[in-house]
Amino acid sequence: MHEVLAFDRAVETALSLVNLDETLIIVTADHGHTMTMAGYQSRGSDIRGTSQDQFTATKKAKNYQ
């Protein structure tokens, strides 16, 4: 969370140093992170848990045998 707040302050500082009528500031990410969302979860499923999708459960069981 500290990094998010520091990033917010950095953007605010950049915005205060330029004329916004003449400057476009684009903020992008240039790194990966540990959180990824992948798989075959059904639409509307809770992304914070494990997959309860039948296809995923079957595929996982086959991969671990």
PDB file of N, H, CA, C and O in Angstrom:
ATOM      1  N   MET A   1       0.818  -1.185   0.000  1.00  0.00           N
ATOM      2  CA  MET A   1       0.000   0.000   0.000  1.00  0.00           C
ATOM      3  C   MET A   1       0.871   1.262   0.000  1.00  0.00           C
ATOM      4  O   MET A   1       0.500   2.284  -0.575  1.00  0.00           O
ATOM      5  N   HIS A   2       2.027   1.172   0.651  1.00  0.00           N
ATOM      6  H   HIS A   2       2.329   0.341   1.118  1.00  0.00           H
ATOM      7  CA  HIS A   2       2.923   2.327   0.679  1.00  0.00           C
ATOM      8  C   HIS A   2       3.363   2.717  -0.735  1.00  0.00           C
ATOM      9  O   HIS A   2       3.490   3.899  -1.053  1.00  0.00           O
ATOM     10  N   GLU A   3       3.592   1.709  -1.574  1.00  0.00           N
ATOM     11  H   GLU A   3       3.488   0.748  -1.316  1.00  0.00           H
ATOM     12  CA  GLU A   3       4.016   1.993  -2.943  1.00  0.00           C
ATOM     13  C   GLU A   3       2.909   2.682  -3.741  1.00  0.00           C
ATOM     14  O   GLU A   3       3.184   3.556  -4.563  1.00  0.00           O
ATOM     15  N   VAL A   4       1.666   2.290  -3.498  1.00  0.00           N
ATOM     16  H   VAL A   4       1.443   1.580  -2.830  1.00  0.00           H
ATOM     17  CA  VAL A   4       0.533   2.921  -4.185  1.00  0.00           C
ATOM     18  C   VAL A   4       0.437   4.390  -3.793  1.00  0.00           C
ATOM     19  O   VAL A   4       0.221   5.249  -4.647  1.00  0.00           O
ATOM     20  N   LEU A   5       0.595   4.678  -2.519  1.00  0.00           N
ATOM     21  H   LEU A   5       0.771   3.980  -1.825  1.00  0.00           H
ATOM     22  CA  LEU A   5       0.541   6.064  -2.056  1.00  0.00           C
ATOM     23  C   LEU A   5       1.708   6.880  -2.610  1.00  0.00           C
ATOM     24  O   LEU A   5       1.526   8.038  -2.985  1.00  0.00           O
ATOM     25  N   ALA A   6       2.898   6.291  -2.667  1.00  0.00           N
ATOM     26  H   ALA A   6       3.045   5.350  -2.363  1.00  0.00           H
ATOM     27  CA  ALA A   6       4.056   6.978  -3.227  1.00  0.00           C
ATOM     28  C   ALA A   6       3.839   7.249  -4.715  1.00  0.00           C
ATOM     29  O   ALA A   6       4.200   8.315  -5.214  1.00  0.00           O
ATOM     30  N   PHE A   7       3.252   6.288  -5.418  1.00  0.00           N
ATOM     31  H   PHE A   7       2.960   5.422  -5.013  1.00  0.00           H
ATOM     32  CA  PHE A   7       2.953   6.458  -6.833  1.00  0.00           C
ATOM     33  C   PHE A   7       1.951   7.591  -7.029  1.00  0.00           C
ATOM     34  O   PHE A   7       2.103   8.409  -7.936  1.00  0.00           O
ATOM     35  N   ASP A   8       0.931   7.637  -6.183  1.00  0.00           N
ATOM     36  H   ASP A   8       0.807   6.972  -5.447  1.00  0.00           H
ATOM     37  CA  ASP A   8      -0.075   8.696  -6.263  1.00  0.00           C
ATOM     38  C   ASP A   8       0.571  10.067  -6.050  1.00  0.00           C
ATOM     39  O   ASP A   8       0.253  11.021  -6.760  1.00  0.00           O
ATOM     40  N   ARG A   9       1.471  10.164  -5.081  1.00  0.00           N
ATOM     41  H   ARG A   9       1.730   9.389  -4.504  1.00  0.00           H
ATOM     42  CA  ARG A   9       2.169  11.430  -4.836  1.00  0.00           C
ATOM     43  C   ARG A   9       3.043  11.809  -6.036  1.00  0.00           C
ATOM     44  O   ARG A   9       3.131  12.984  -6.391  1.00  0.00           O
ATOM     45  N   ALA A  10       3.684  10.824  -6.655  1.00  0.00           N
ATOM     46  H   ALA A  10       3.612   9.869  -6.366  1.00  0.00           H
ATOM     47  CA  ALA A  10       4.532  11.098  -7.820  1.00  0.00           C
ATOM     48  C   ALA A  10       3.707  11.649  -8.981  1.00  0.00           C
ATOM     49  O   ALA A  10       4.133  12.583  -9.659  1.00  0.00           O
ATOM     50  N   VAL A  11       2.539  11.077  -9.206  1.00  0.00           N
ATOM     51  H   VAL A  11       2.193  10.318  -8.655  1.00  0.00           H
ATOM     52  CA  VAL A  11       1.667  11.571 -10.281  1.00  0.00           C
ATOM     53  C   VAL A  11       1.180  12.983  -9.952  1.00  0.00           C
ATOM     54  O   VAL A  11       1.160  13.850 -10.826  1.00  0.00           O
ATOM     55  N   GLU A  12       0.794  13.214  -8.716  1.00  0.00           N
ATOM     56  H   GLU A  12       0.811  12.510  -8.006  1.00  0.00           H
ATOM     57  CA  GLU A  12       0.363  14.558  -8.311  1.00  0.00           C
ATOM     58  C   GLU A  12       1.481  15.569  -8.510  1.00  0.00           C
ATOM     59  O   GLU A  12       1.229  16.681  -8.973  1.00  0.00           O
ATOM     60  N   THR A  13       2.709  15.203  -8.168  1.00  0.00           N
ATOM     61  H   THR A  13       2.914  14.300  -7.791  1.00  0.00           H
ATOM     62  CA  THR A  13       3.852  16.102  -8.349  1.00  0.00           C
ATOM     63  C   THR A  13       4.071  16.402  -9.817  1.00  0.00           C
ATOM     64  O   THR A  13       4.281  17.556 -10.191  1.00  0.00           O
ATOM     65  N   ALA A  14       4.024  15.377 -10.654  1.00  0.00           N
ATOM     66  H   ALA A  14       3.853  14.440 -10.350  1.00  0.00           H
ATOM     67  CA  ALA A  14       4.201  15.587 -12.094  1.00  0.00           C
ATOM     68  C   ALA A  14       3.130  16.510 -12.640  1.00  0.00           C
ATOM     69  O   ALA A  14       3.420  17.393 -13.447  1.00  0.00           O
ATOM     70  N   LEU A  15       1.905  16.314 -12.210  1.00  0.00           N
ATOM     71  H   LEU A  15       1.669  15.596 -11.555  1.00  0.00           H
ATOM     72  CA  LEU A  15       0.805  17.161 -12.678  1.00  0.00           C
ATOM     73  C   LEU A  15       0.983  18.615 -12.249  1.00  0.00           C
ATOM     74  O   LEU A  15       0.591  19.532 -12.970  1.00  0.00           O
ATOM     75  N   SER A  16       1.569  18.819 -11.084  1.00  0.00           N
ATOM     76  H   SER A  16       1.888  18.074 -10.498  1.00  0.00           H
ATOM     77  CA  SER A  16       1.747  20.186 -10.586  1.00  0.00           C
ATOM     78  C   SER A  16       2.901  20.917 -11.271  1.00  0.00           C
ATOM     79  O   SER A  16       2.991  22.142 -11.184  1.00  0.00           O
ATOM     80  N   LEU A  17       3.780  20.188 -11.945  1.00  0.00           N
ATOM     81  H   LEU A  17       3.707  19.193 -12.016  1.00  0.00           H
ATOM     82  CA  LEU A  17       4.960  20.790 -12.556  1.00  0.00           C
ATOM     83  C   LEU A  17       4.783  21.168 -14.022  1.00  0.00           C
ATOM     84  O   LEU A  17       5.677  21.769 -14.617  1.00  0.00           O
ATOM     85  N   VAL A  18       3.650  20.825 -14.603  1.00  0.00           N
ATOM     86  H   VAL A  18       2.924  20.337 -14.119  1.00  0.00           H
ATOM     87  CA  VAL A  18       3.462  21.072 -16.038  1.00  0.00           C
ATOM     88  C   VAL A  18       2.208  21.896 -16.284  1.00  0.00           C
ATOM     89  O   VAL A  18       1.337  22.012 -15.422  1.00  0.00           O
ATOM     90  N   ASN A  19       2.141  22.453 -17.455  1.00  0.00           N
ATOM     91  H   ASN A  19       2.848  22.359 -18.155  1.00  0.00           H
ATOM     92  CA  ASN A  19       0.946  23.155 -17.901  1.00  0.00           C
ATOM     93  C   ASN A  19       0.044  22.100 -18.543  1.00  0.00           C
ATOM     94  O   ASN A  19       0.381  21.568 -19.601  1.00  0.00           O
ATOM     95  N   LEU A  20      -1.064  21.798 -17.939  1.00  0.00           N
ATOM     96  H   LEU A  20      -1.338  22.230 -17.080  1.00  0.00           H
ATOM     97  CA  LEU A  20      -1.938  20.728 -18.419  1.00  0.00           C
ATOM     98  C   LEU A  20      -2.604  21.055 -19.750  1.00  0.00           C
ATOM     99  O   LEU A  20      -3.130  20.159 -20.410  1.00  0.00           O
ATOM    100  N   ASP A  21      -2.592  22.326 -20.157  1.00  0.00           N
ATOM    101  H   ASP A  21      -2.165  23.054 -19.621  1.00  0.00           H
ATOM    102  CA  ASP A  21      -3.113  22.689 -21.479  1.00  0.00           C
ATOM    103  C   ASP A  21      -2.129  22.316 -22.589  1.00  0.00           C
ATOM    104  O   ASP A  21      -2.510  22.214 -23.755  1.00  0.00           O
ATOM    105  N   GLU A  22      -0.861  22.113 -22.220  1.00  0.00           N
ATOM    106  H   GLU A  22      -0.552  22.195 -21.272  1.00  0.00           H
ATOM    107  CA  GLU A  22       0.173  21.821 -23.206  1.00  0.00           C
ATOM    108  C   GLU A  22       0.826  20.449 -23.027  1.00  0.00           C
ATOM    109  O   GLU A  22       1.685  20.067 -23.821  1.00  0.00           O
ATOM    110  N   THR A  23       0.429  19.716 -22.005  1.00  0.00           N
ATOM    111  H   THR A  23      -0.269  20.027 -21.360  1.00  0.00           H
ATOM    112  CA  THR A  23       1.132  18.483 -21.670  1.00  0.00           C
ATOM    113  C   THR A  23       0.157  17.331 -21.488  1.00  0.00           C
ATOM    114  O   THR A  23      -0.878  17.465 -20.835  1.00  0.00           O
ATOM    115  N   LEU A  24       0.507  16.217 -22.070  1.00  0.00           N
ATOM    116  H   LEU A  24       1.348  16.108 -22.600  1.00  0.00           H
ATOM    117  CA  LEU A  24      -0.237  14.981 -21.870  1.00  0.00           C
ATOM    118  C   LEU A  24       0.615  14.067 -21.009  1.00  0.00           C
ATOM    119  O   LEU A  24       1.755  13.767 -21.363  1.00  0.00           O
ATOM    120  N   ILE A  25       0.089  13.631 -19.905  1.00  0.00           N
ATOM    121  H   ILE A  25      -0.837  13.875 -19.617  1.00  0.00           H
ATOM    122  CA  ILE A  25       0.800  12.684 -19.039  1.00  0.00           C
ATOM    123  C   ILE A  25       0.089  11.346 -19.147  1.00  0.00           C
ATOM    124  O   ILE A  25      -1.114  11.239 -18.905  1.00  0.00           O
ATOM    125  N   ILE A  26       0.849  10.339 -19.512  1.00  0.00           N
ATOM    126  H   ILE A  26       1.826  10.426 -19.709  1.00  0.00           H
ATOM    127  CA  ILE A  26       0.317   8.980 -19.625  1.00  0.00           C
ATOM    128  C   ILE A  26       1.004   8.117 -18.581  1.00  0.00           C
ATOM    129  O   ILE A  26       2.232   8.081 -18.510  1.00  0.00           O
ATOM    130  N   VAL A  27       0.226   7.433 -17.785  1.00  0.00           N
ATOM    131  H   VAL A  27      -0.772   7.462 -17.843  1.00  0.00           H
ATOM    132  CA  VAL A  27       0.762   6.569 -16.740  1.00  0.00           C
ATOM    133  C   VAL A  27       0.479   5.125 -17.134  1.00  0.00           C
ATOM    134  O   VAL A  27      -0.673   4.743 -17.340  1.00  0.00           O
ATOM    135  N   THR A  28       1.535   4.330 -17.237  1.00  0.00           N
ATOM    136  H   THR A  28       2.471   4.640 -17.070  1.00  0.00           H
ATOM    137  CA  THR A  28       1.384   2.919 -17.583  1.00  0.00           C
ATOM    138  C   THR A  28       2.212   2.068 -16.642  1.00  0.00           C
ATOM    139  O   THR A  28       3.070   2.577 -15.920  1.00  0.00           O
ATOM    140  N   ALA A  29       1.956   0.801 -16.654  1.00  0.00           N
ATOM    141  H   ALA A  29       1.259   0.388 -17.241  1.00  0.00           H
ATOM    142  CA  ALA A  29       2.756  -0.150 -15.881  1.00  0.00           C
ATOM    143  C   ALA A  29       3.831  -0.722 -16.789  1.00  0.00           C
ATOM    144  O   ALA A  29       3.567  -1.016 -17.954  1.00  0.00           O
ATOM    145  N   ASP A  30       5.022  -0.880 -16.276  1.00  0.00           N
ATOM    146  H   ASP A  30       5.237  -0.641 -15.329  1.00  0.00           H
ATOM    147  CA  ASP A  30       6.102  -1.459 -17.064  1.00  0.00           C
ATOM    148  C   ASP A  30       6.692  -2.682 -16.366  1.00  0.00           C
ATOM    149  O   ASP A  30       7.856  -3.026 -16.568  1.00  0.00           O
ATOM    150  N   HIS A  31       5.885  -3.320 -15.559  1.00  0.00           N
ATOM    151  H   HIS A  31       4.939  -3.041 -15.395  1.00  0.00           H
ATOM    152  CA  HIS A  31       6.389  -4.471 -14.817  1.00  0.00           C
ATOM    153  C   HIS A  31       5.274  -5.499 -14.640  1.00  0.00           C
ATOM    154  O   HIS A  31       4.091  -5.199 -14.803  1.00  0.00           O
ATOM    155  N   GLY A  32       5.675  -6.688 -14.311  1.00  0.00           N
ATOM    156  H   GLY A  32       6.636  -6.933 -14.179  1.00  0.00           H
ATOM    157  CA  GLY A  32       4.708  -7.729 -13.981  1.00  0.00           C
ATOM    158  C   GLY A  32       4.477  -7.735 -12.481  1.00  0.00           C
ATOM    159  O   GLY A  32       5.173  -7.053 -11.728  1.00  0.00           O
ATOM    160  N   HIS A  33       3.519  -8.492 -12.070  1.00  0.00           N
ATOM    161  H   HIS A  33       2.954  -9.046 -12.681  1.00  0.00           H
ATOM    162  CA  HIS A  33       3.262  -8.604 -10.637  1.00  0.00           C
ATOM    163  C   HIS A  33       2.829 -10.029 -10.323  1.00  0.00           C
ATOM    164  O   HIS A  33       2.578 -10.825 -11.227  1.00  0.00           O
ATOM    165  N   THR A  34       2.747 -10.336  -9.065  1.00  0.00           N
ATOM    166  H   THR A  34       2.951  -9.689  -8.330  1.00  0.00           H
ATOM    167  CA  THR A  34       2.471 -11.707  -8.653  1.00  0.00           C
ATOM    168  C   THR A  34       1.010 -12.089  -8.762  1.00  0.00           C
ATOM    169  O   THR A  34       0.688 -13.277  -8.727  1.00  0.00           O
ATOM    170  N   MET A  35       0.122 -11.131  -8.893  1.00  0.00           N
ATOM    171  H   MET A  35       0.383 -10.166  -8.922  1.00  0.00           H
ATOM    172  CA  MET A  35      -1.293 -11.482  -8.987  1.00  0.00           C
ATOM    173  C   MET A  35      -1.689 -11.719 -10.436  1.00  0.00           C
ATOM    174  O   MET A  35      -1.555 -10.828 -11.275  1.00  0.00           O
ATOM    175  N   THR A  36      -2.165 -12.894 -10.723  1.00  0.00           N
ATOM    176  H   THR A  36      -2.274 -13.617 -10.042  1.00  0.00           H
ATOM    177  CA  THR A  36      -2.660 -13.187 -12.060  1.00  0.00           C
ATOM    178  C   THR A  36      -4.017 -13.862 -11.934  1.00  0.00           C
ATOM    179  O   THR A  36      -4.304 -14.529 -10.941  1.00  0.00           O
ATOM    180  N   MET A  37      -4.831 -13.682 -12.934  1.00  0.00           N
ATOM    181  H   MET A  37      -4.597 -13.140 -13.741  1.00  0.00           H
ATOM    182  CA  MET A  37      -6.127 -14.345 -12.979  1.00  0.00           C
ATOM    183  C   MET A  37      -6.180 -15.141 -14.268  1.00  0.00           C
ATOM    184  O   MET A  37      -6.201 -14.576 -15.362  1.00  0.00           O
ATOM    185  N   ALA A  38      -6.200 -16.431 -14.132  1.00  0.00           N
ATOM    186  H   ALA A  38      -6.182 -16.890 -13.244  1.00  0.00           H
ATOM    187  CA  ALA A  38      -6.215 -17.275 -15.313  1.00  0.00           C
ATOM    188  C   ALA A  38      -7.064 -18.505 -15.007  1.00  0.00           C
ATOM    189  O   ALA A  38      -7.405 -18.769 -13.854  1.00  0.00           O
ATOM    190  N   GLY A  39      -7.387 -19.229 -16.025  1.00  0.00           N
ATOM    191  H   GLY A  39      -7.111 -19.015 -16.962  1.00  0.00           H
ATOM    192  CA  GLY A  39      -8.131 -20.458 -15.825  1.00  0.00           C
ATOM    193  C   GLY A  39      -9.427 -20.459 -16.592  1.00  0.00           C
ATOM    194  O   GLY A  39      -9.621 -19.683 -17.527  1.00  0.00           O
ATOM    195  N   TYR A  40     -10.297 -21.331 -16.185  1.00  0.00           N
ATOM    196  H   TYR A  40     -10.139 -21.961 -15.425  1.00  0.00           H
ATOM    197  CA  TYR A  40     -11.552 -21.551 -16.896  1.00  0.00           C
ATOM    198  C   TYR A  40     -12.748 -21.358 -15.972  1.00  0.00           C
ATOM    199  O   TYR A  40     -13.742 -22.075 -16.088  1.00  0.00           O
ATOM    200  N   GLN A  41     -12.664 -20.411 -15.068  1.00  0.00           N
ATOM    201  H   GLN A  41     -11.857 -19.829 -14.974  1.00  0.00           H
ATOM    202  CA  GLN A  41     -13.742 -20.168 -14.124  1.00  0.00           C
ATOM    203  C   GLN A  41     -14.987 -19.678 -14.868  1.00  0.00           C
ATOM    204  O   GLN A  41     -14.886 -18.936 -15.845  1.00  0.00           O
ATOM    205  N   SER A  42     -16.143 -20.096 -14.400  1.00  0.00           N
ATOM    206  H   SER A  42     -16.225 -20.699 -13.606  1.00  0.00           H
ATOM    207  CA  SER A  42     -17.408 -19.698 -15.011  1.00  0.00           C
ATOM    208  C   SER A  42     -17.669 -18.213 -14.793  1.00  0.00           C
ATOM    209  O   SER A  42     -17.230 -17.642 -13.794  1.00  0.00           O
ATOM    210  N   ARG A  43     -18.377 -17.593 -15.719  1.00  0.00           N
ATOM    211  H   ARG A  43     -18.733 -18.056 -16.530  1.00  0.00           H
ATOM    212  CA  ARG A  43     -18.718 -16.175 -15.619  1.00  0.00           C
ATOM    213  C   ARG A  43     -19.510 -15.935 -14.333  1.00  0.00           C
ATOM    214  O   ARG A  43     -20.417 -16.692 -13.987  1.00  0.00           O
ATOM    215  N   GLY A  44     -19.140 -14.866 -13.641  1.00  0.00           N
ATOM    216  H   GLY A  44     -18.403 -14.251 -13.921  1.00  0.00           H
ATOM    217  CA  GLY A  44     -19.835 -14.493 -12.416  1.00  0.00           C
ATOM    218  C   GLY A  44     -19.288 -15.161 -11.164  1.00  0.00           C
ATOM    219  O   GLY A  44     -19.797 -14.920 -10.069  1.00  0.00           O
ATOM    220  N   SER A  45     -18.259 -15.998 -11.300  1.00  0.00           N
ATOM    221  H   SER A  45     -17.845 -16.194 -12.189  1.00  0.00           H
ATOM    222  CA  SER A  45     -17.685 -16.685 -10.145  1.00  0.00           C
ATOM    223  C   SER A  45     -16.825 -15.729  -9.320  1.00  0.00           C
ATOM    224  O   SER A  45     -16.312 -14.737  -9.838  1.00  0.00           O
ATOM    225  N   ASP A  46     -16.676 -16.034  -8.053  1.00  0.00           N
ATOM    226  H   ASP A  46     -17.093 -16.840  -7.632  1.00  0.00           H
ATOM    227  CA  ASP A  46     -15.846 -15.244  -7.150  1.00  0.00           C
ATOM    228  C   ASP A  46     -14.377 -15.474  -7.516  1.00  0.00           C
ATOM    229  O   ASP A  46     -13.909 -16.612  -7.481  1.00  0.00           O
ATOM    230  N   ILE A  47     -13.647 -14.418  -7.863  1.00  0.00           N
ATOM    231  H   ILE A  47     -14.027 -13.493  -7.892  1.00  0.00           H
ATOM    232  CA  ILE A  47     -12.263 -14.565  -8.303  1.00  0.00           C
ATOM    233  C   ILE A  47     -11.300 -14.766  -7.130  1.00  0.00           C
ATOM    234  O   ILE A  47     -10.121 -15.049  -7.344  1.00  0.00           O
ATOM    235  N   ARG A  48     -11.784 -14.625  -5.901  1.00  0.00           N
ATOM    236  H   ARG A  48     -12.742 -14.396  -5.727  1.00  0.00           H
ATOM    237  CA  ARG A  48     -10.894 -14.753  -4.754  1.00  0.00           C
ATOM    238  C   ARG A  48     -10.747 -16.181  -4.264  1.00  0.00           C
ATOM    239  O   ARG A  48      -9.950 -16.439  -3.361  1.00  0.00           O
ATOM    240  N   GLY A  49     -11.484 -17.103  -4.828  1.00  0.00           N
ATOM    241  H   GLY A  49     -12.130 -16.894  -5.562  1.00  0.00           H
ATOM    242  CA  GLY A  49     -11.419 -18.482  -4.361  1.00  0.00           C
ATOM    243  C   GLY A  49     -10.850 -19.408  -5.406  1.00  0.00           C
ATOM    244  O   GLY A  49     -10.247 -18.966  -6.385  1.00  0.00           O
ATOM    245  N   THR A  50     -11.042 -20.696  -5.195  1.00  0.00           N
ATOM    246  H   THR A  50     -11.531 -21.055  -4.401  1.00  0.00           H
ATOM    247  CA  THR A  50     -10.588 -21.685  -6.159  1.00  0.00           C
ATOM    248  C   THR A  50     -11.722 -21.980  -7.133  1.00  0.00           C
ATOM    249  O   THR A  50     -12.886 -21.684  -6.865  1.00  0.00           O
ATOM    250  N   SER A  51     -11.361 -22.559  -8.250  1.00  0.00           N
ATOM    251  H   SER A  51     -10.415 -22.800  -8.467  1.00  0.00           H
ATOM    252  CA  SER A  51     -12.333 -22.832  -9.295  1.00  0.00           C
ATOM    253  C   SER A  51     -13.237 -23.995  -8.910  1.00  0.00           C
ATOM    254  O   SER A  51     -12.770 -25.025  -8.425  1.00  0.00           O
ATOM    255  N   GLN A  52     -14.511 -23.820  -9.128  1.00  0.00           N
ATOM    256  H   GLN A  52     -14.890 -22.983  -9.522  1.00  0.00           H
ATOM    257  CA  GLN A  52     -15.476 -24.890  -8.893  1.00  0.00           C
ATOM    258  C   GLN A  52     -16.043 -25.402 -10.205  1.00  0.00           C
ATOM    259  O   GLN A  52     -16.956 -26.228 -10.218  1.00  0.00           O
ATOM    260  N   ASP A  53     -15.501 -24.909 -11.305  1.00  0.00           N
ATOM    261  H   ASP A  53     -14.760 -24.238 -11.294  1.00  0.00           H
ATOM    262  CA  ASP A  53     -15.935 -25.297 -12.635  1.00  0.00           C
ATOM    263  C   ASP A  53     -15.597 -26.766 -12.881  1.00  0.00           C
ATOM    264  O   ASP A  53     -14.485 -27.195 -12.573  1.00  0.00           O
ATOM    265  N   GLN A  54     -16.510 -27.526 -13.415  1.00  0.00           N
ATOM    266  H   GLN A  54     -17.413 -27.177 -13.665  1.00  0.00           H
ATOM    267  CA  GLN A  54     -16.307 -28.962 -13.634  1.00  0.00           C
ATOM    268  C   GLN A  54     -15.138 -29.216 -14.584  1.00  0.00           C
ATOM    269  O   GLN A  54     -14.340 -30.122 -14.345  1.00  0.00           O
ATOM    270  N   PHE A  55     -15.024 -28.431 -15.656  1.00  0.00           N
ATOM    271  H   PHE A  55     -15.673 -27.695 -15.850  1.00  0.00           H
ATOM    272  CA  PHE A  55     -13.942 -28.619 -16.614  1.00  0.00           C
ATOM    273  C   PHE A  55     -12.589 -28.416 -15.939  1.00  0.00           C
ATOM    274  O   PHE A  55     -11.667 -29.207 -16.139  1.00  0.00           O
ATOM    275  N   THR A  56     -12.467 -27.341 -15.127  1.00  0.00           N
ATOM    276  H   THR A  56     -13.216 -26.698 -14.964  1.00  0.00           H
ATOM    277  CA  THR A  56     -11.209 -27.048 -14.453  1.00  0.00           C
ATOM    278  C   THR A  56     -10.869 -28.139 -13.457  1.00  0.00           C
ATOM    279  O   THR A  56      -9.720 -28.575 -13.391  1.00  0.00           O
ATOM    280  N   ALA A  57     -11.837 -28.584 -12.687  1.00  0.00           N
ATOM    281  H   ALA A  57     -12.770 -28.230 -12.740  1.00  0.00           H
ATOM    282  CA  ALA A  57     -11.590 -29.635 -11.705  1.00  0.00           C
ATOM    283  C   ALA A  57     -11.130 -30.923 -12.397  1.00  0.00           C
ATOM    284  O   ALA A  57     -10.229 -31.601 -11.903  1.00  0.00           O
ATOM    285  N   THR A  58     -11.732 -31.258 -13.516  1.00  0.00           N
ATOM    286  H   THR A  58     -12.464 -30.708 -13.918  1.00  0.00           H
ATOM    287  CA  THR A  58     -11.344 -32.457 -14.256  1.00  0.00           C
ATOM    288  C   THR A  58      -9.940 -32.294 -14.827  1.00  0.00           C
ATOM    289  O   THR A  58      -9.127 -33.214 -14.736  1.00  0.00           O
ATOM    290  N   LYS A  59      -9.649 -31.150 -15.407  1.00  0.00           N
ATOM    291  H   LYS A  59     -10.309 -30.403 -15.481  1.00  0.00           H
ATOM    292  CA  LYS A  59      -8.334 -30.896 -15.989  1.00  0.00           C
ATOM    293  C   LYS A  59      -7.258 -30.934 -14.914  1.00  0.00           C
ATOM    294  O   LYS A  59      -6.190 -31.507 -15.130  1.00  0.00           O
ATOM    295  N   LYS A  60      -7.526 -30.328 -13.755  1.00  0.00           N
ATOM    296  H   LYS A  60      -8.393 -29.862 -13.580  1.00  0.00           H
ATOM    297  CA  LYS A  60      -6.558 -30.308 -12.659  1.00  0.00           C
ATOM    298  C   LYS A  60      -6.279 -31.728 -12.182  1.00  0.00           C
ATOM    299  O   LYS A  60      -5.123 -32.085 -11.952  1.00  0.00           O
ATOM    300  N   ALA A  61      -7.313 -32.533 -12.031  1.00  0.00           N
ATOM    301  H   ALA A  61      -8.251 -32.243 -12.218  1.00  0.00           H
ATOM    302  CA  ALA A  61      -7.148 -33.908 -11.562  1.00  0.00           C
ATOM    303  C   ALA A  61      -6.270 -34.701 -12.548  1.00  0.00           C
ATOM    304  O   ALA A  61      -5.413 -35.476 -12.123  1.00  0.00           O
ATOM    305  N   LYS A  62      -6.476 -34.516 -13.833  1.00  0.00           N
ATOM    306  H   LYS A  62      -7.172 -33.887 -14.179  1.00  0.00           H
ATOM    307  CA  LYS A  62      -5.660 -35.224 -14.842  1.00  0.00           C
ATOM    308  C   LYS A  62      -4.206 -34.791 -14.808  1.00  0.00           C
ATOM    309  O   LYS A  62      -3.308 -35.614 -14.990  1.00  0.00           O
ATOM    310  N   ASN A  63      -3.962 -33.496 -14.574  1.00  0.00           N
ATOM    311  H   ASN A  63      -4.691 -32.828 -14.426  1.00  0.00           H
ATOM    312  CA  ASN A  63      -2.588 -32.982 -14.566  1.00  0.00           C
ATOM    313  C   ASN A  63      -1.799 -33.451 -13.351  1.00  0.00           C
ATOM    314  O   ASN A  63      -0.571 -33.507 -13.414  1.00  0.00           O
ATOM    315  N   TYR A  64      -2.447 -33.782 -12.269  1.00  0.00           N
ATOM    316  H   TYR A  64      -3.444 -33.737 -12.217  1.00  0.00           H
ATOM    317  CA  TYR A  64      -1.757 -34.186 -11.055  1.00  0.00           C
ATOM    318  C   TYR A  64      -1.671 -35.679 -10.863  1.00  0.00           C
ATOM    319  O   TYR A  64      -1.175 -36.131  -9.831  1.00  0.00           O
ATOM    320  N   GLN A  65      -2.134 -36.462 -11.818  1.00  0.00           N
ATOM    321  H   GLN A  65      -2.536 -36.095 -12.656  1.00  0.00           H
ATOM    322  CA  GLN A  65      -2.060 -37.923 -11.678  1.00  0.00           C
ATOM    323  C   GLN A  65      -0.726 -38.448 -12.118  1.00  0.00           C
ATOM    324  O   GLN A  65      -0.490 -39.655 -12.068  1.00  0.00           O
TER     325      GLN A  65
END
